[in-house]
Amino acid sequence: MKTSIVWFKTDLRVEDNETLIKAISQSGQIIPVYCFDDSHFETTAYGFKKTGSFRAQFLLESLQNLDKNLRVLGSGLLIVKGKPEIEIPKIVKLYKVQKVFAKREVAFEEKQTEKLVLDELFKLRCELETYSTSTLYHAEDLPFSIKNIPDVFTNFRKKTEQDAIIRKPFEKPRQINSPEIPVLQLPTLKELGLKKIKIDSRAAILFKGGETEAIKRLNHYFYETKCLSNYKETRNGMVGADYSSKFSAWLAMGCISPRFIYAEIKKYEKEFGANDSTYWLLFELLWRDFFRFMFKKHQTKFFLYSGIKTEKVNSKSLNEKLLSQWIKGTTPSDFINANMLELKLTGFMSNRGRQNVASFFCNELNMDWRLGAAYFEEQLIDYDVCSNWGNWAYLAGVGNDPRGHRYFNIEKQAKDYDKKMEFRDLWLTQINLK
């Protein structure tokens, strides 16, 4: 009876998880594993933690929920901590595993880790099989090869929407045959080198990790409130839970898949009608795909200061005082400050806020954009490597923006999107700068 490992990473779900389904179909027994990779909790070259407390807490909740959902199906989640290339082979030897199934990676560091694990498994005559489970459109279904994907989103979108299909989501398994999996033992934030922090009560939404919470949020946003029907009009909002879908954290951790959301949008449209808003959520999911495919195409370039545009000269400067003011929300701009305080105290910021604070960082403060991206990496509860670094490069003028340097007039933006100063009043009263 063939025993296989399903190595969970940022695909912490049982619905629409091709990796899990394929492993079950090819194996007698499954051992679901999650490895707390030491490198994810280190300090980066920019001086920020790779994973901050907000996202780590969300991850712990997501793993707890995954374990619960796996146990309902007759399995459970085995937790290990260390380097995946050491820890995964240990389990392979212990359980005489013949194959490891995992999500396919596209970003540089993740691919390096995948390669290290592959090399170690090869020595043990154990295969590694990977599946692409993070995008709406499957790479193989695109109307162009990865190297020929247009670098301009509009060109990518039009051709993809016209010529590619979206695959059906996989149904969750009915049963998983596993050896006895020990009771879940998760590390504490302290053991991960992090401090426990309380999310500020002014937070737009209290994110709780896990697939169960992701589906609950979808049901709320679609069926209970029908907010989806007004998404295009409200998506640039800044205060409250329902101006946008807020799916980003669950998508980033893989607690829900874009294809599952797509199938639900189609279901919603049949029941309540399609309009610009129901399409606009798909449009945003397509942006997410685009950045992921751009990372497949350009690889390490998105982490270089020149990005994917070699002719653009950006600032490499670091002014510690200005950086500190930006992080703490003590710049001369009240609009920037309110957004940066929201991020500092909750791990979240609206899309409108992100664009403004990034433009301010690159254009007004004139600093190396990668410092801003690295701070976001530590702080964001919904950090996604491709979307974060892709968006920062875009706003720094070294990414996929066909118009070159994207400059935001911060005062005008504040007047347009925070007319009554509700957002600034919310975050600039009782400033908590601890």
N, C-alpha and C positions, 0 to 999 in steps of 0.2 A: 504494500500500500504506500503510494508515493506521498511524502510529506513536503509541503511547501511553506515558505514564509511569505506573508504579505507585509511588506515594509511600508507602513504609513508615513507620510510626510505632511505636505499641505494638501491632503485629500481626506480629511477626517470625517468621513461619512459612509453610510451603507447604501443610500439611494444613489443611482447613477454613478457607480464606481466600477469602471471596466476592469481595473486591476484586480479587484476582489472577485468579480464574476468569473474572469478568465482563470484565476487561481483555483477557484472551486471546481470549475469544469475540467481542469487538468490534474487534480490532486485527490488523494484519498483523505488527507488531513491538512488542515490549515493552521498556521501559527501567526496570528496578527501581532506585529511588533511595532513599537515606536521607540526611536532612539533620541534621547536628549543629546544633541550634538554639542560637545564642549565649545566648538568654534562659534556657535550661535550666541554664546553668552560672554564672548570676549569684548575687549574695547578695540574699536577700529583705529586705523592710522589717523583718523580725523579727531580722535579723542572722545568719541561717543560710544556708548554700548551698542552692540549689534541688535540686541533685544532689550527693550526697557520693561519696566514693571507692568504697564498697562497691557501690552501684548502678551507677556508671559502669563499673566493672570487669565487672560482670555484663552490662551493655549491650554492651560491646566483644566479649565472648565470644559473645553472642547474634548480633551482626552477622557475626562471623567464620563462625559456623555457618550462618547464613542464606545468606551468599555461597556457601559450599560446597554447600549443598543446591540453590541456584539453578543453579550451574555443572553439576551432575549432569544438570539438565534442559535445558542448552544456553544458559543465561543467566549472570547474575552480578549483583553489587550495586555500584552507582555511589555513591560517598560524596562529599557536599559539606558544607561547614561555613560557617555564617553565619546570615543571616535567611532563613527559607523563602520569604518573599515576594520576595526578591531572587534567591536561588539556584535555585529551581524554574523561574521564567520564563527564566533563562539557559539551562537545559537545553532548555526548550521551543523557544527560538529556534535553538539549536545543531542540534537533531535534527528541526526542523520538526514538532513534536508537535501533534496536534489535540485530544488529550484527556488529562486527568490523573485517575487513579483513586486514591481514598484512603479511609481509615477515617473514619467520621463521628464527630465529637467532641461531648461534652456539657458539659464543664466550661468555665468562663468564659474563662480565658486561651487554652486550646486552641481554643475557638470563635473568639476574636478573631483568632488566627493564621490559622485556616482562611478567615476573611472577608478578611483582607489578601491572602492568596494568590489567592483567588477574584477580587478586584478587579483584581489585576495580570494574571491570566490573561484576564480579560474584554477588557482592552486589546489583547491579542494574538489575540483571537478563538479562544481555547482554552477548552474546557469543563472544569469540575471536577465529577466525579461521585463521591458518597460512599456508603459502605455501612456499616450497623451490624453490626459483627463481634465485639463484646466480651461480649455477654450470652448467657445460656442461652435465655431467651425473647426473641423478636424484638418490638420495641416495637409493631409493627403487629398482632401476634397477641394482645396483652393484651386482657382483657375490659373495659377502660376506656380512655378517652383519657388522654394524659399529664396534662392539668390536673385530671382527676378521680381520679388514682391515690390510694388511701387513704394517709394519712400514718402509719398504724400498720401495722407489718410483718405481724402476724398476719392482719389483714383483707386485705391485699394477697396474702399467701401462699395463704390458703384459696381465694379466688376465682380466682386465677391457676392454681393446681394443678387446680382443678375444671373451668375453662372454656377454658384455653389449651393449645395443643400446642407441643412442642419440635421445631423443624425438624431434618431430618437434616443431619449435617455434610457439607460439600463434599469430594469426594475431591481429593487433590493432583493437579495437572496432570501429564500424561505427558511433555510437552515444551513448551518455551518458545522462541519464535523471537525472538531479540534481535540487534541489531548487536553488534559486538565490544565487550565491556565490559572496561575496563582492569583490571589486577590490583588487588585490594582494598588500599586504603591507609587504614588507620584512624589517627586521632590518638592520641597517647599520653595517659596521665592528666595528665602535666605540661602538655601542650599544651591540655588542657581546664581548666587552672588547679587541678589536684588533686594530692594526694600519693599515692604508692603505699603501701598499707598491707597488712600481713599479717593474715589472719584468724586469731584466736586458736585454738589447737589444741583448746580446750574447746568449740568451736562445736557446736551440736546437729546440724548438717548442713553440709557444705561445698557451697554452691550453686555450680553452674557454669552459665553462661548458654547458651541455645540450645535449639532444638526437639528435637534429638537427645537432649540430656540430660533434657528434660522428659518425653519418651516413655519414656526409660530409667527415670526415677523412677516413672512411672505403672506400668510393668511390674513394678518392684520392689515397690511398695506393694500392688498388686492381686494379681498372679499368682505372684510368687516367694515372698512372705511371707504373703499373704492377710490382711494387716493391716487391710484394708478391713472385714472381717467383725467386727472389734472396735473400729472407729473411735469409736463413741459412748461406749464405756467408757474409752477411753484419751485422747480428744482434749483433756482438761484437764491432760494431763501437762506436764512442764517440762524433763525431761532425756532426751536421746537423739534419734535421727533418726526413729523410727517411731511416736511417740505420736500424731502427726497426719500428714496427707498431705504437708505442706510444698510443695504445688503453688503457693502464693501468688506466689512470685517469678516463676515462668514464666507464670502467668496475668497478672500485672501487666504484663509486657513483651510479652505476646501470643505467647509461644513455644508455647503450647498454648491451645486454646479450651475454654470451658465445655461446648460441645456435643460436642466430641470426648470430653471426660471423661464426659459423660452417656452417650454411646453405649457407652463402655467399661464403665461401671457396669452398664448393662443386659446387656451381654455376660457380665460377671462374675456377675451375679445368675442368669442362665440356667445357668451352669456350677456355681456354688458355693452358690446360694440367696440369696434376698433376706431382709434383716432390718432392724432399726431402724438399724443402723450403715450399711448401704449407702444407706438413705434419708437418713441424717443428712448425708452428704457433699453430697447434692443440696440439702438444707435450707440448708447453708452457701453453696452456689453461688447459691441464691435470695436470700440476704442481700446478696450481691455485686451481683446484678441490681437489687435494691431500691434500694440507694444510688445506683446509676447512673441509675435512673429518677427518683429524688428530685432529682438534680442537673438533669435535663432539666426537671423541674417547677419547682423553686425557684431555679435558676440561681445568681446571686451570693450569695444569702442565707446559704449554708453557710460563706462566708468572713467574714461579719459577726459581731461579737462577740455580738450578740443572736440569731444563728442564724435558725431559722425560727419561733422563738417570741418575739414582740415583748414579751410581758409579763414575761419573766424577766430579773431584774437580776443580772448576773454581775460578778465582779471584773475590773477592767481593770488591776490593779496589776502592777508588775514589780519584784520584789526580786532584784537581780543576785546577791546572795549565795546566796539560796535556790535560784535557778535553776541556779547553778553547782553547788551541792551535789546537786541532783536529777540533773543531767547526769553528774556525776562519780561518782555512787553513794556520796555521803558524808552522806546524810540520817540522822536518828535511827532509821530503820527498816531492819533488815537485809534484809527481804524486798524492799523497794523497791530497795535498793542492789544486790542480786544481779541483779535484772532489768535495771537501768540499766547495769550493767557488761557484761552479756551484749550489750545493744544497742550500747554504745560500742565493744566489741571485736570484734563479729561482724556487725553490721548486721541482726541478727534478734532477735526476742523472741516468746515464746509468746503465744497469744491471752489466756490467763489473766493473764500478766504485763502485757500492754498495758492490760487493763481496770483492773488495780490501780494501775499507775503513773499512768494518766490520772486516776483517781478521787483519788489522793493529790495530784496536781498541782492539780486544781480545788478540792478540798474542804479538804485540810490546808494546802496552801501558799497557796490562795486567790488564784491568779494568773490572768491572761488566758489562757484555754484555747488560744487561737490560737498562743501561744508554744510550747506543748507540741506542737501539731500541726505547726508549722513545723520544730521540731527533728526530729520523726519523719520529716518530708519529706526532710530532708537525710540522715538516718542509715539509714533502712530500705532494705534490699536489695529488699524486695517492696512498696515504696511504690506505692500506687494512689490517685490524687487523690480519687475518690469515696469509696472505703472508708475512707481515712485521715481526711479532713475530716468525713465523715458519722459515723464512730464517735466522734471527739473531740466533736463537737457533741452527740451522743447522751449521752455520759458527763458533759458539762458541763451537761446539762439544757436545752439549747437546740435539740435535734434531734428525732429521731423517737421518743423514749421516752415512751410514754403515761403512765408513772408519775412523770413529772417528774424531779426530781433523783435520779440513781443514785449512792448512797453505798456504798462498800465498806468493811467493817470489815477493815482490812489484817491485823491480828493473827489474826483468825479465818480469813481466807483463807489466810494462811501455814500455820496449823495444819491446815486442810482439804486444801490442795494440795501442801504440802511437809512432811508429817508427820515424816518421818525426817531432815529438813533436808539431804537429798541435794543439792538445787538450791543452797541457800545455801552449803553447804560447798564445792561445786564452784566457785562464783564469788567467794567471799569469802576464799579462801586465795590466797596470793601475789598480792595485788591489784596490778594493773598500771595505774597512773594516769597514765602518760606522755601 
